[in-house]
Amino acid sequence: MSLFFLLRCPKCKNTMKYHTDTKILTEKRKKCVYCGFSMSVRKALEKKL
């Protein structure tokens, strides 16, 4: 099962898509494609696509 989320970078405020195969998001991290800031996926969630 694939899940798509929309994330917002807390540093530069740009939005990007995030794809995962698991429902567990507590330990996942994503690097911003615009500024390179590393963030927690759970805290940066904007909405589910």
MODAVEN-V999665 format. One record per residue. N is the residue number from 0. RES is the residue in one small letter. OMEGA is omega as a letter, one per 40 degrees, with the letter a starting at -180 (NA if undefined). Layout:
n: [N N]
res: [RES RES]
omega: [OMEGA OMEGA]
This chain:
n: [0 1 2 3 4 5 6 7 8 9 10 11 12 13 14 15 16 17 18 19 20 21 22 23 24 25 26 27 28 29 30 31 32 33 34 35 36 37 38 39 40 41 42 43 44 45 46 47 48]
res: [m s l f f l l r c p k c k n t m k y h t d t k i l t e k r k k c v y c g f s m s v r k a l e k k l]
omega: [a i i i i a i i i a a i i i i i i a i i a i a a a a a i a i i a a a i i i a i a a a a a i i i i NA]
